[in-house]
Amino acid sequence: MILGICGKSGSGKDTLINMIKTNNKHCYKMVKASDRPPRIYEKNGQDYWCFTKEDFKEAEKANFFITVQSFKVANGEIWDYGIFKSDFKECLNSDCLCLVTLTPYEVETLYKKLTKEQLDNFYIIYLNVTDDVRRKRLLERGDDIAEINRRIEADNKDFDNPIFLSMIDKIIYAYETKDIYEEIQDNIDTGFFDEFKRG
């Protein structure tokens, strides 16, 4: 089963996934590839697989990724992100709960590529966190002001997409990541994800 965690920048997606993984030995974190400069606290292979621009393009040409998304950031650079095809397909058939952060574009792309049976192993949660909370977290993280403003504006547009919203299985409104974690952990403990079937 794949549990996709969606949310705007600063909504606590990675923090949530790390909390779930830490407290559940049968959970696995799917690590994306990216050619963006790593943040000072990020570890290669743990937060992202860090690629050079050239290596990322070679991997994309070799069809290693099931999805690729590019962002033009505030300073004019293009940052690319990819989900490994082999990793994703293995997780679809795994008894483990596989965790991955997803953008609206990635959700829509994956929906188009998966069969009905595969979609039964793909559950999507959207963390709906206010702009004020997100901006505070991004500032505390040390992100560039111009990039914060770009992300908030772009996120509000992308996440209001009705096609994306129709694909969401659950929206969680909460300020504290620990409250979101407790709600999802209850689903894990009760076997909800094991028994999930899309209607």
Secondary structure, 3 states (H helix, E strand, C coil): CEEEEEECCCCCHHHHHHHHHHHCCCEEECCCEECCCCCCCCCECCCEEECCHHHHHHHHHCCCEEEEEEEECCCCCEEEEEEEHHHHHHHHCCCCEEEEEECHHHHHHHHHHCCHHHHCCEEEEEEECCHHHHHHHHHHHCCCHHHHHHHHHHHHHHCCCHHHHHCCCEEEECCCHHHHHHHHHHHHHCCHHHHCCCC
